[in-house]
C-alpha cells in the first residue's frame, strides 16, 4: 500500500512512514482469458470477445507505458473490457481488468463493482477477492478479516498469486501477533515465508522486494522498542522515550539495506524501494544518504506522499526549515492528503523555525493556524497542544511589550501544557514530552513570580531567581530544535 513511515515529526515524537505492498501490489495483474497469470480455470471465450479483450489489453499497456491515465482514458479502457465481457457469457478476467482500469484513476466505486462482478461470475477468482479484501480493510480497518480473505485468495490460487502473497505478508507484519500459520509460528514468520514464496515465483516483483526490506527493518526496530499506533494510523510507529537510547539491530538493518540494493539494481525507477532505503539509511545514521533516497523517491513519483513526508521530516531534524516547508507543502497538495495531521504539524514546526524579527507577527500567526488545523483534524491527539504551548511561551509571551501582557500569555501557555498532559496521560510514547511540559510549567511559575517582584530588579550583587526570564521587552529567544526541546 503506498500509504502508510516520517522522522522527527513533533517536538517530542518521531514517526516513520513506510510503504508496504497494498493496493499497489495488487493493482497490476492484468490477465489473459486462457488460464494465464494465475487464472482459476480456462475461460471459454468466443472469437469476438477474445479480439476485444486483446485490444483492450494493448490499450491498457499503452497507457501504463506512457503514464497518461486520466478520467477519460480510464473510463474508455474499462468500457473496452466491459464490451468484451458482454460478448461472452462468463468472462471474469475482462471484468477484473475493467476494475483495474477504473482503479488507475482512483475510481474506487466503479473498480470495486467490477471486482465484485468478476467474483460473482467465478467464486474462486482470487485476484478479484484480493482486491476486495483491500477495499474492505480500507473501510473497516479489520486486519483479521483482511488476512482471512487474502489467505483464501492465496489458497484459491494454489500459492501462485504473487500480489496476494505480498499483501498478505504486509498485513501479517502490521498485525504482528502470535497467531500461527501453516509452517510458521507467528505473523512475522508467516510474513517472511509468504514473501519468499512470492519471490520464488517472480524474482523481479518489486513490491515483494520492498516488503521484504521492510520486514527486516521492522525486526530491527522492534528491538528498539517501537510502539505501533492503532486505527487509521497503522503502519506508523512511534519511537518511545525509553527507546531513544537504543539502537536498532544493525545486522537486521544491514540485511534490509542489502535487499534494497539488490532491488534497485533490478529496477532503479521503483520509487517505494528508495523510500524504504531512506528509512534504513536514516536508522543506520547515514542521514545524507537518507535525504538522497527520499528525494529520489519523491522525484520518481511526485504523488508519493510518504516520500515527501520523509524528505521533509529529515530536513526538519537538522533545521533545514525551508526545505522541510516546501516538502510539506507538496505532501499536502497531493490528492487525499490535505487534512493529514502529521503534515500540518510538520509544517507548523518548519514555519516556527523560520521566525525572525522581520516576519515575527505573520509567522507566529501562520504557525498558530497550522496547529489550529491539527486540532480540527484530531482534537484528541496531544502533539499540537505541546507545540502550541512552546509557541505561546517562547514567542507570544515575549512579543507584548508590557508585563501584564507577558504574564497573561505565560498563563495561557501553562494552561495549554496542562491540556497536553491530560491528553497524553496513559500514553507511554509521550512520557518524555510530559516531563518536559511539567518543567516548562515550573519555569512559567518562576518567571511570573520574578516579574511580579516590584520593579523586577534584584538587589545589587544578587542574582535573579533560578528559571527567570529576560524583561518582557527583550528580543525573542531562538526557536527550539524541531526534534525536541
C-alpha positions as CSV (number, residue, x, y, z in Angstrom):
1,X,0.0,0.0,0.0
2,X,1.5,3.2,-0.9
3,X,0.3,4.5,2.3
4,X,1.2,4.0,5.3
5,X,6.6,5.7,8.0
6,X,8.3,10.1,8.7
7,X,11.0,11.1,11.0
8,X,11.1,13.6,13.9
9,X,7.6,15.0,13.2
10,X,6.8,16.5,16.5
11,X,8.8,18.1,19.2
12,X,8.6,15.0,21.4
13,X,7.9,12.3,18.9
14,X,9.4,10.5,15.9
15,X,7.1,8.9,13.4
16,X,8.1,6.6,10.5
17,X,6.1,6.3,7.3
18,X,6.8,3.3,5.2
19,X,5.4,1.7,2.0
20,X,4.2,-1.8,2.0
21,X,2.5,-3.8,-0.7
22,X,-1.1,-2.9,-0.5
23,X,-3.2,-1.6,-3.4
24,X,-0.2,-1.0,-5.5
25,X,1.0,-4.6,-5.1
26,X,-2.3,-6.0,-6.1
27,X,-3.2,-3.5,-8.8
28,X,-1.2,-4.6,-11.8
29,X,-2.1,-8.3,-12.5
30,X,-3.6,-8.0,-16.0
31,X,-4.7,-11.4,-17.2
32,X,-5.4,-13.3,-20.4
33,X,-8.6,-15.4,-20.6
34,X,-6.7,-18.6,-21.4
35,X,-5.6,-19.5,-18.0
36,X,-2.6,-17.2,-17.8
37,X,-1.3,-15.2,-14.9
38,X,-2.9,-17.5,-12.3
39,X,-6.5,-17.6,-13.7
40,X,-8.6,-20.1,-11.8
41,X,-9.7,-22.0,-14.9
42,X,-9.6,-21.7,-18.7
43,X,-12.4,-19.5,-19.6
44,X,-14.0,-20.4,-22.9
45,X,-14.1,-17.2,-24.9
46,X,-15.6,-16.7,-28.4
47,X,-13.6,-15.1,-31.1
48,X,-15.2,-11.6,-31.0
49,X,-14.8,-11.4,-27.2
50,X,-11.2,-12.6,-27.5
51,X,-10.4,-9.9,-30.0
52,X,-11.9,-7.1,-28.0
53,X,-10.2,-8.3,-24.9
54,X,-6.8,-8.3,-26.6
55,X,-7.3,-4.8,-28.0
56,X,-8.3,-3.6,-24.5
57,X,-5.1,-5.2,-23.1
58,X,-3.0,-3.3,-25.7
59,X,-4.7,-0.1,-24.8
60,X,-4.2,-0.7,-21.1
61,X,-0.5,-1.5,-21.6
62,X,0.0,1.6,-23.7
63,X,-1.5,3.9,-21.1
64,X,0.7,2.3,-18.4
65,X,3.8,2.7,-20.6
66,X,3.0,6.4,-21.4
67,X,1.7,7.2,-17.9
68,X,-1.1,9.2,-19.4
69,X,-4.0,7.9,-17.4
70,X,-6.8,10.4,-16.8
71,X,-10.6,10.1,-16.1
72,X,-11.4,9.8,-19.8
73,X,-8.8,7.1,-20.7
74,X,-9.6,5.1,-17.6
75,X,-13.3,5.1,-18.4
76,X,-12.7,4.3,-22.1
77,X,-10.3,1.4,-21.3
78,X,-12.7,0.0,-18.7
79,X,-15.5,0.1,-21.2
80,X,-13.4,-1.8,-23.7
81,X,-13.0,-4.7,-21.3
82,X,-16.7,-4.5,-20.4
83,X,-17.6,-4.7,-24.1
84,X,-15.5,-7.8,-24.3
85,X,-17.2,-9.3,-21.3
86,X,-20.7,-8.6,-22.7
87,X,-19.9,-10.8,-25.7
88,X,-19.2,-13.8,-23.6
89,X,-21.5,-15.5,-21.1
90,X,-18.8,-15.7,-18.4
91,X,-15.7,-13.6,-18.6
92,X,-14.3,-12.7,-15.1
93,X,-10.9,-11.8,-16.5
94,X,-12.4,-8.9,-18.6
95,X,-14.4,-7.6,-15.7
96,X,-11.4,-7.7,-13.4
97,X,-9.3,-5.7,-15.9
98,X,-12.1,-3.2,-16.2
99,X,-11.8,-2.8,-12.5
100,X,-8.1,-2.2,-12.8
101,X,-8.7,0.5,-15.4
102,X,-11.0,2.4,-13.1
103,X,-8.6,1.9,-10.3
104,X,-5.8,3.6,-12.2
105,X,-7.7,6.9,-11.8
106,X,-8.8,6.4,-8.3
107,X,-12.4,5.5,-9.2
108,X,-12.7,3.0,-6.4
109,X,-16.5,2.8,-6.6
110,X,-16.6,1.5,-10.2
111,X,-13.5,-0.6,-9.7
112,X,-15.0,-2.3,-6.7
113,X,-18.2,-3.0,-8.6
114,X,-16.2,-4.7,-11.4
115,X,-14.2,-6.8,-9.0
116,X,-17.5,-7.9,-7.3
117,X,-19.0,-8.8,-10.7
118,X,-15.9,-10.9,-11.5
119,X,-16.1,-12.8,-8.2
120,X,-19.8,-13.4,-8.7
121,X,-19.1,-15.0,-12.0
122,X,-16.2,-17.1,-10.6
123,X,-16.2,-17.5,-6.8
124,X,-12.6,-18.7,-6.9
125,X,-11.4,-15.7,-8.9
126,X,-8.6,-14.9,-6.4
127,X,-7.3,-11.7,-8.0
128,X,-10.7,-10.1,-7.5
129,X,-11.1,-11.4,-4.0
130,X,-7.7,-10.0,-3.1
131,X,-8.6,-6.5,-4.3
132,X,-11.9,-6.6,-2.5
133,X,-10.1,-7.6,0.7
134,X,-8.0,-4.4,0.4
135,X,-11.1,-2.2,-0.2
136,X,-12.8,-3.8,2.8
137,X,-9.8,-3.1,5.0
138,X,-9.8,0.5,3.8
139,X,-13.4,0.8,5.0
140,X,-13.2,-1.0,8.4
141,X,-9.5,-1.4,9.3
142,X,-10.1,-5.0,10.3
143,X,-6.7,-6.7,9.9
144,X,-8.1,-10.2,10.9
145,X,-10.7,-10.0,8.1
146,X,-8.2,-8.8,5.5
147,X,-5.8,-11.6,6.4
148,X,-8.6,-14.2,6.2
149,X,-9.7,-13.0,2.8
150,X,-6.1,-12.8,1.4
151,X,-5.3,-16.3,2.8
152,X,-8.4,-17.6,0.9
153,X,-7.2,-15.9,-2.2
154,X,-3.7,-17.4,-1.8
155,X,-5.3,-20.9,-1.4
156,X,-7.6,-20.5,-4.3
157,X,-4.6,-19.5,-6.4
158,X,-2.6,-22.5,-5.1
159,X,0.0,-20.1,-3.8
160,X,0.6,-18.6,-7.3
161,X,-1.0,-15.2,-6.8
162,X,2.1,-13.1,-6.2
163,X,0.4,-9.7,-5.3
164,X,-1.9,-11.5,-2.8
165,X,1.1,-13.2,-1.1
166,X,2.8,-9.8,-0.7
167,X,-0.3,-8.1,0.6
168,X,-0.9,-11.0,3.0
169,X,2.6,-10.6,4.3
170,X,2.1,-6.9,4.7
171,X,-1.0,-7.3,6.9
172,X,0.7,-10.1,8.9
173,X,3.6,-7.7,9.6
174,X,1.2,-5.0,10.5
175,X,-0.8,-7.2,12.9
176,X,2.4,-8.8,14.3
177,X,0.6,-11.2,16.5
178,X,1.5,-14.7,17.8
179,X,-1.1,-16.3,15.5
180,X,0.5,-19.4,13.9
181,X,0.1,-20.5,10.3
182,X,1.0,-23.3,8.1
183,X,4.7,-24.0,8.7
184,X,5.1,-20.7,10.6
185,X,4.9,-19.9,14.3
186,X,3.7,-16.3,14.3
187,X,2.7,-13.4,12.0
188,X,6.3,-12.3,11.3
189,X,7.5,-15.7,10.4
190,X,4.4,-16.3,8.2
191,X,5.0,-12.9,6.5
192,X,8.6,-13.9,5.7
193,X,7.5,-17.2,4.3
194,X,4.9,-15.6,2.1
195,X,7.4,-13.1,0.8
196,X,9.8,-15.9,0.0
197,X,7.1,-17.7,-1.9
198,X,6.3,-14.5,-3.9
199,X,9.9,-14.0,-4.9
200,X,10.3,-17.7,-5.8
201,X,7.6,-17.2,-8.3
202,X,8.7,-13.8,-9.6
203,X,12.1,-12.6,-8.6
204,X,11.6,-9.3,-10.3
205,X,8.4,-8.3,-8.5
206,X,9.4,-5.0,-6.8
207,X,6.7,-4.8,-4.2
208,X,7.9,-8.1,-2.8
209,X,11.4,-6.8,-2.5
210,X,10.1,-3.7,-0.9
211,X,8.1,-5.6,1.7
212,X,11.0,-7.9,2.4
213,X,13.2,-4.9,3.1
214,X,10.5,-3.5,5.4
215,X,10.3,-6.9,7.1
216,X,14.0,-6.7,8.2
217,X,13.6,-3.1,9.0
218,X,10.6,-3.9,11.3
219,X,12.6,-6.7,13.0
220,X,15.4,-4.2,13.7
221,X,13.0,-1.5,15.1
222,X,11.2,-4.0,17.4
223,X,14.4,-4.3,19.4
224,X,14.5,-0.5,19.8
225,X,11.1,-0.5,21.5
226,X,8.8,0.9,18.8
227,X,5.1,1.3,19.6
228,X,2.6,0.8,16.9
229,X,-0.3,3.2,16.6
230,X,-3.8,1.9,16.3
231,X,-6.7,2.5,13.9
232,X,-6.1,4.6,10.7
233,X,-2.5,5.3,11.8
234,X,-1.4,1.7,11.5
235,X,1.8,1.3,9.6
236,X,3.3,4.3,11.6
237,X,5.5,3.5,14.5
238,X,6.3,5.8,17.4
239,X,9.7,5.7,19.0
240,X,9.2,5.8,22.7
241,X,11.3,7.9,25.0
242,X,12.9,4.8,26.6
243,X,13.9,3.6,23.1
244,X,15.7,6.7,22.1
245,X,18.9,5.5,23.7
246,X,18.7,2.1,22.0
247,X,20.0,1.3,18.5
248,X,18.0,-0.9,16.2
249,X,19.6,-4.3,15.4
250,X,22.4,-3.4,13.0
251,X,22.5,-6.9,11.5
252,X,18.8,-6.8,10.5
253,X,19.2,-3.2,9.2
254,X,22.1,-4.3,7.0
255,X,20.0,-7.2,5.7
256,X,17.3,-4.7,4.8
257,X,19.8,-2.4,3.1
258,X,21.1,-5.4,1.1
259,X,17.6,-6.2,-0.1
260,X,17.1,-2.6,-1.2
261,X,20.4,-2.6,-3.0
262,X,19.5,-5.8,-4.9
263,X,16.1,-4.4,-5.8
264,X,17.4,-1.1,-7.0
265,X,19.9,-2.9,-9.3
266,X,16.9,-4.7,-10.8
267,X,14.7,-1.6,-11.2
268,X,16.1,1.8,-10.1
269,X,12.9,3.5,-11.2
270,X,10.6,2.0,-8.5
271,X,10.0,4.8,-6.1
272,X,8.9,2.8,-2.9
273,X,12.2,0.9,-2.7
274,X,14.1,4.3,-2.5
275,X,11.8,5.4,0.3
276,X,12.4,2.2,2.2
277,X,16.2,2.6,1.6
278,X,15.9,6.1,3.1
279,X,14.3,4.8,6.2
280,X,17.0,2.2,6.6
281,X,19.9,4.6,5.9
282,X,18.5,7.1,8.5
283,X,18.3,4.4,11.1
284,X,21.9,3.5,10.3
285,X,22.8,7.1,10.9
286,X,23.6,7.8,7.3
287,X,21.5,11.0,7.1
288,X,22.8,12.4,3.9
289,X,22.1,9.0,2.1
290,X,18.6,9.0,3.6
291,X,17.9,12.5,2.3
292,X,19.1,11.5,-1.2
293,X,16.9,8.4,-1.2
294,X,13.8,10.2,-0.1
295,X,14.5,12.9,-2.7
296,X,14.9,10.3,-5.4
297,X,11.6,8.6,-4.4
298,X,9.7,11.8,-4.4
299,X,11.2,12.7,-7.8
300,X,10.3,9.4,-9.4
301,X,6.7,9.7,-8.1
302,X,5.7,13.3,-7.2
303,X,2.4,11.9,-5.8
304,X,4.3,9.7,-3.3
305,X,3.0,11.2,-0.1
306,X,5.3,9.2,2.3
307,X,8.5,10.1,0.4
308,X,7.6,13.8,0.5
309,X,6.8,13.5,4.3
310,X,10.1,11.7,5.0
311,X,12.2,14.2,3.0
312,X,10.5,17.0,4.9
313,X,11.0,15.3,8.3
314,X,14.7,14.6,7.8
315,X,15.3,18.2,6.7
316,X,13.4,19.3,9.8
317,X,15.5,17.2,12.0
318,X,18.7,19.1,11.1
319,X,17.0,22.5,10.9
320,X,16.5,22.7,7.1
321,X,13.3,24.6,7.7
322,X,12.8,26.0,4.2
323,X,13.3,22.7,2.5
324,X,11.0,21.0,5.0
325,X,8.3,23.5,4.5
326,X,8.5,23.0,0.7
327,X,8.2,19.3,1.1
328,X,5.2,19.5,3.5
329,X,3.5,21.9,1.0
330,X,3.9,19.2,-1.7
331,X,2.6,16.5,0.6
332,X,-0.5,18.5,1.5
333,X,-1.1,19.2,-2.2
334,X,-1.4,15.5,-3.0
335,X,-5.0,14.4,-3.5
336,X,-6.5,12.9,-0.4
337,X,-3.9,14.3,2.0
338,X,-4.9,18.0,2.5
339,X,-6.1,17.1,6.0
340,X,-3.2,15.0,7.1
341,X,-2.4,15.8,10.8
342,X,1.3,15.0,10.6
343,X,1.8,17.1,7.5
344,X,0.2,20.2,9.1
345,X,2.1,19.6,12.4
346,X,5.4,19.3,10.5
347,X,4.6,22.4,8.5
348,X,4.0,24.3,11.8
349,X,7.4,23.3,13.1
350,X,9.1,24.3,9.8
351,X,7.4,27.7,9.9
352,X,8.3,28.1,13.6
353,X,11.9,27.5,12.7
354,X,11.9,30.5,10.3
355,X,10.5,33.1,12.7
356,X,12.7,36.2,12.8
357,X,12.3,39.9,13.7
358,X,11.2,40.9,10.2
359,X,8.3,38.3,9.9
360,X,7.5,37.9,13.6
361,X,3.8,38.6,13.8
362,X,2.8,37.0,10.4
363,X,4.9,33.9,11.0
364,X,3.7,33.3,14.6
365,X,0.1,33.6,13.2
366,X,0.9,31.1,10.4
367,X,2.3,28.6,12.9
368,X,-0.8,29.0,15.1
369,X,-3.1,28.5,12.1
370,X,-1.4,25.1,11.3
371,X,-1.7,24.0,14.9
372,X,-5.4,25.0,14.9
373,X,-5.9,22.9,11.8
374,X,-4.3,19.9,13.6
375,X,-6.7,20.3,16.4
376,X,-9.7,20.4,14.0
377,X,-8.5,17.2,12.3
378,X,-8.0,15.3,15.6
379,X,-8.6,17.2,18.9
380,X,-7.7,14.1,20.9
381,X,-4.0,14.0,19.8
382,X,-1.7,15.7,22.2
383,X,1.0,16.8,19.7
384,X,-0.5,20.1,18.6
385,X,-1.1,21.2,22.2
386,X,2.5,20.6,23.2
387,X,3.8,22.6,20.3
388,X,1.2,25.4,20.9
389,X,2.5,25.6,24.4
390,X,6.0,26.2,23.1
391,X,4.8,28.8,20.6
392,X,2.9,30.7,23.3
393,X,5.7,30.5,25.9
394,X,8.7,31.2,23.6
395,X,7.1,33.7,21.2
396,X,3.7,35.1,22.1
397,X,4.8,35.8,25.7
398,X,7.8,37.8,24.5
399,X,6.1,39.9,21.9
400,X,3.9,42.0,24.1
401,X,5.9,44.9,25.4
402,X,4.3,45.1,28.9
403,X,4.4,43.0,31.9
404,X,0.6,42.3,32.1
405,X,0.5,41.0,28.5
406,X,3.5,38.8,29.1
407,X,2.0,37.3,32.3
408,X,-1.3,36.7,30.5
409,X,0.5,34.8,27.7
410,X,2.5,32.8,30.1
411,X,-0.6,31.7,31.9
412,X,-2.1,30.7,28.6
413,X,1.0,28.6,27.8
414,X,0.7,26.9,31.2
415,X,-2.9,26.1,30.6
416,X,-2.0,24.6,27.2
417,X,0.7,22.4,28.6
418,X,-1.8,21.2,31.3
419,X,-4.2,20.3,28.5
420,X,-1.4,18.4,26.7
421,X,-0.5,16.5,29.9
422,X,-4.2,15.4,30.3
423,X,-4.5,14.2,26.7
424,X,-1.1,12.4,27.0
425,X,-1.9,10.6,30.2
426,X,-1.6,6.9,29.9
427,X,0.3,7.0,26.6
428,X,3.9,5.9,27.2
429,X,5.2,7.4,23.9
430,X,4.5,10.8,25.4
431,X,6.2,10.3,28.7
432,X,9.3,12.4,27.8
433,X,7.2,15.2,26.5
434,X,5.0,15.2,29.6
435,X,8.1,15.5,31.7
436,X,9.4,18.5,29.7
437,X,5.9,20.1,29.8
438,X,6.0,19.9,33.6
439,X,9.4,21.5,33.6
440,X,8.1,24.3,31.4
441,X,5.2,24.9,33.7
442,X,7.6,25.3,36.6
443,X,9.7,27.7,34.6
444,X,6.5,29.7,33.8
445,X,5.6,29.9,37.5
446,X,9.2,31.0,38.4
447,X,9.1,33.6,35.6
448,X,5.7,35.1,36.7
449,X,6.9,35.2,40.3
450,X,10.0,37.1,39.1
451,X,8.0,39.5,37.0
452,X,5.7,40.3,40.0
453,X,8.6,41.4,42.2
454,X,8.3,45.2,42.4
455,X,10.4,46.7,39.6
456,X,11.6,43.2,38.9
457,X,15.1,44.2,39.8
458,X,17.5,42.2,42.1
459,X,19.4,43.9,44.8
460,X,23.0,44.9,44.0
461,X,25.1,41.8,43.8
462,X,22.1,39.5,43.9
463,X,21.4,37.1,41.0
464,X,17.8,36.8,39.7
465,X,15.8,33.7,40.7
466,X,16.6,30.4,39.0
467,X,14.4,29.9,35.9
468,X,13.8,33.6,35.5
469,X,13.1,35.2,32.1
470,X,14.5,38.3,30.5
471,X,12.5,41.5,30.7
472,X,9.3,41.5,28.7
473,X,10.6,43.8,26.0
474,X,13.7,41.7,25.2
475,X,14.2,40.0,21.8
476,X,12.5,36.6,21.4
477,X,14.5,33.5,22.2
478,X,15.8,31.4,19.3
479,X,13.4,28.7,18.3
480,X,13.6,25.3,19.9
481,X,15.0,22.5,17.8
482,X,12.2,20.8,15.9
483,X,13.1,17.4,17.2
484,X,12.6,18.2,20.8
485,X,13.0,20.9,23.4
